[in-house]
Structure formats: structure tokens, C-alpha cells
Amino acid sequence: MAKPLSWGIMTQSQELEGQCEVRAVLEEGTAGLAAKKANEEDIAKLRELTDELRLERKHSRNRAKLDLSFHFAIAEISHNKLLFRFLSEYNRVMRNWMEQVEYDVLSDTIVEQHENIISAIAAHDVEKAKLVMRQHVEWASGEFSRVLLIRNKASREKPSR
């Protein structure tokens, strides 16, 4: 019997760098397809999600949820059901890492990057949409890695009681 995709991702590689590389490839392709297929209603939905992220300042979990909702919306705009399902499963793994990052520090940059992605998709500029999405995912992956490494190091350095 086949194992669920999320189980396979989590058990085959716990390496954050590898996970982030997979995400970059998926998200870049999804943004390109969305740039080809987006309509005004789709763009309005992306703007609404980005506005909500901008306004949400209290809870990192809410920010992670809104951030992922933005990426899911782009996957929906791609109108590729297989890609959407794959990205949905994959982002369940990523959500655990995302919820550990303090979005208060990152939110202005994330919002700005989301706005750049929206602009490229709204202009139906496939190459730019792919480029700005890749830059966004690579930047976010670097930030997630940095925060998680700092936390892991701090937890190993705590004295035992």
C-alpha cells in the first residue's frame, strides 16, 4: 500500500535545505502557471490575503496560516489539480517549520515579496512570476533555517536540571 506523500516527505528526509529546494521548484512552477491563467478575481483574492497578512500582527500561527493560504491560492489559480494536491501535502510539512518562525520580524519583507509576486501574476509575466517566487521562497527558506538553527543551538546549550 502506498504511503501518504506527507509521510514520505517527513520520513525520507528531515533535512530542511532539501525540503526548501523542493518547495522552491514547486512554487516557481506554480507561479508561472498562475501568471498564465489568472483573472481579476484571482488577483483580488491574492491582494486580500496579503492585506490580511499585513494586518495580522499578534500571532505567528495566524501569519503562517495566511502565508500558506497565499501560496495555496496561487496553486489554485494554476488550475492544475495534481500540482495543487502535491503542494497541499507538501505544505503541511512546511507549516510546522513556518509556525516556529517569528513572523513579526519577517512580515514587512514577506508582504513586500507577496506584492511583487502579485504584480508579476497580474501582468501575466510568467518569467517574472517564476523569478520573484523563487527569490521569495529562497529568502524565506534562509530565514526559516537561520531561526531554527539558532533555536536548536540554544536548546542544546540549556543546562539540564
C-alpha positions in Angstrom: 0.0 0.0 0.0 1.3 3.4 -0.9 2.2 5.8 2.0 0.8 9.3 2.0 3.0 11.9 0.4 3.4 13.9 3.6 4.6 10.8 5.5 7.2 10.1 2.8 8.5 13.6 2.8 8.8 13.7 6.6 10.5 10.3 6.9 12.7 10.2 3.8 14.5 13.5 4.6 14.4 15.6 7.7 16.9 18.0 6.1 15.5 21.5 5.9 17.6 22.5 2.9 16.4 19.7 0.8 12.8 20.4 1.8 13.2 24.1 0.8 14.7 23.2 -2.5 11.6 21.1 -3.3 9.4 23.9 -2.3 11.3 26.4 -4.5 10.8 24.2 -7.6 7.1 23.6 -6.9 6.3 27.2 -6.1 8.2 28.6 -9.0 6.3 26.4 -11.5 3.0 27.2 -9.8 3.6 30.9 -10.0 4.4 30.6 -13.7 1.2 28.7 -14.4 -0.8 31.2 -12.3 0.7 34.1 -14.4 -0.7 32.4 -17.5 -4.1 31.7 -16.1 -5.0 34.4 -13.5 -8.1 36.6 -13.9 -9.1 39.7 -12.0 -10.9 37.8 -9.3 -7.8 35.7 -8.7 -5.7 38.7 -8.3 -8.2 40.3 -5.9 -8.0 37.1 -3.8 -4.2 37.3 -3.6 -4.4 41.0 -2.7 -6.9 40.3 0.0 -4.7 37.6 1.6 -1.7 39.8 1.5 -3.7 42.6 3.2 -4.8 40.2 5.9 -1.2 39.2 6.4 -0.1 42.8 6.7 -2.8 43.5 9.3 -2.2 40.3 11.4 0.4 41.4 14.0 -0.5 39.3 17.0 0.0 35.6 16.3 2.8 33.8 14.4 0.5 30.8 13.8 -2.1 33.1 12.1 0.7 34.6 10.0 1.9 31.2 8.9 -1.7 30.2 8.0 -2.2 33.4 6.0 1.2 33.0 4.3 0.3 29.4 3.3 -3.1 30.5 2.2 -1.5 32.9 -0.2 0.6 30.1 -1.7 -2.4 27.7 -1.9 -4.4 30.5 -3.7 -1.6 30.7 -6.3 -1.7 26.9 -6.7 -5.5 27.1 -7.2 -5.0 29.8 -9.8 -2.7 27.4 -11.7 -5.7 25.2 -12.4 -3.5 22.1 -12.1 -5.2 19.8 -9.7 -2.3 17.4 -9.4 0.1 20.2 -8.6 -2.3 21.7 -6.1 -2.7 18.4 -4.3 1.1 17.8 -4.2 1.7 21.3 -3.0 -1.0 21.0 -0.3 0.5 17.8 1.0 4.0 19.3 0.9 3.0 22.5 2.7 1.6 20.5 5.6 5.2 19.6 6.3 6.4 23.2 5.8 3.7 24.6 8.1 5.3 23.1 11.1 8.5 24.9 10.4 6.8 28.1 9.4 4.8 28.2 12.7 8.1 28.2 14.6 9.3 31.4 13.0 8.5 34.8 14.5 6.6 36.5 11.7 6.7 39.9 13.4 10.2 40.3 12.3 9.7 39.0 8.8 6.2 40.3 8.0 7.2 43.5 6.2 9.5 41.7 3.9 7.0 38.9 3.3 4.3 41.3 2.4 6.5 43.2 0.0 7.6 40.0 -1.6 4.0 38.8 -1.9 3.1 42.2 -3.6 5.9 41.6 -6.1 4.5 38.1 -6.8 1.0 39.5 -7.3 2.3 42.2 -9.7 4.0 39.7 -11.9 1.0 37.4 -11.9 -1.4 40.3 -12.6 0.8 41.3 -15.5 0.8 37.7 -16.8 4.6 37.9 -16.8 5.4 34.2 -16.5 9.2 34.6 -16.2 9.0 37.4 -13.7 6.4 35.5 -11.6 8.7 32.5 -11.5 11.7 34.7 -10.6 10.1 36.6 -7.8 8.5 33.4 -6.4 11.9 31.7 -6.4 13.5 34.7 -4.7 10.8 34.8 -2.1 11.0 31.1 -1.3 14.8 31.1 -1.2 14.8 34.1 1.1 12.1 32.6 3.4 13.9 29.3 3.5 17.1 31.0 4.5 15.3 32.9 7.3 13.5 29.7 8.5 16.8 27.8 8.5 18.5 30.6 10.4 15.9 30.8 13.1 15.6 27.1 13.5 19.4 26.7 13.8 19.5 29.4 16.4 16.7 27.7 18.4 18.3 24.3 18.1 21.6 25.6 19.3 20.0 27.4 22.2 18.1 24.3 23.2 21.3 22.2 23.2 23.1 24.7 25.3 20.5 24.9 28.0 21.8 23.3 31.2 20.0 20.2 32.4 18.2 20.4 35.7 
